[in-house]
Amino acid sequence: MKKLLFIIVCLIASFGGAKAQVQDSPTTMKVYCEVMCVQYNLFKGDVNAVVDFGIADKAKNADGWIYNTETNKKMSFASPMSVFAYMAKNGWEYKDAIIITEANGIKGKQNVWHFILTKEMPIDCTPEDIIGNIDYRNK
């Protein structure tokens, strides 16, 4: 009888200790973008930035330039790190970088920097939320 009572107490204790684990659904998600820095001036190290926010519906619409809203021209950056600093000011964080050397006619070989950046966004964010206040225009 003592053994039966002991078994019942153990069973009750084990059921009482086993609580349902409720997982909260995530409220944010990590979004990614690729920034490609293209050197455009033969005599200076200035670069333009091509951005892919990963929000395009078609491949031809994937990439766009960063524009200066005041001048209505492509934004010119002093170096790839200037592009990175600009994106960081807009909430993007560094994830990875890739440098690809491409053959390019008169100039010879040209380095193209690709930065992979991340940003934490609400799960229900829109493409406009992802872009934020960056003046981004398709090519």
Secondary structure by P-SEA (a helix, b strand, c coil): caaaaaaaaaaaaaaaaccbbbbccccbbbbbbbbbbbbcccccccbbbbbbccccccccccbbbbbccccccccccccaaaaaaaaaaacccccbbbbbbbbbccccbbbbbbbbbbbbbcccccccccccccccccc
